[in-house]
Amino acid sequence: MAYSQSKTEAVSTHLRNRFMEGNVEGHEIVVALISMVKAQKIHIDDVAPILFNVFFDNPEGILSALEKASTLVDDELIDSIISEVNENA
């Protein structure tokens, strides 16, 4: 069962704080989010808004993290997220 909207927002805030503190790298956030999607904790539609929050609405930062993460996870899933980011950029 997927997280509620408030829990998804809490995840987004937590990841942003950890990123700002330098505790995680961008590609690690992408991998974590993809894992959450595969575990059905968040919806694929939640990923782009979370990334925009974490990266302060910086599409270049998001794309860089996605590209690095693409070496670690399934290309098809990353391509889907990249497409969504490009649509919202």
Secondary structure, DSSP 8 states (H G I E B T S, - for coil): ----HHHHHHHHHHHHHHHHTTSS-HHHHHHHHHHHHHTTSS-HHHHHHHHHHHTTT-HHHHHHHHHHHTTTS-HHHHHHHHHHHHHH-
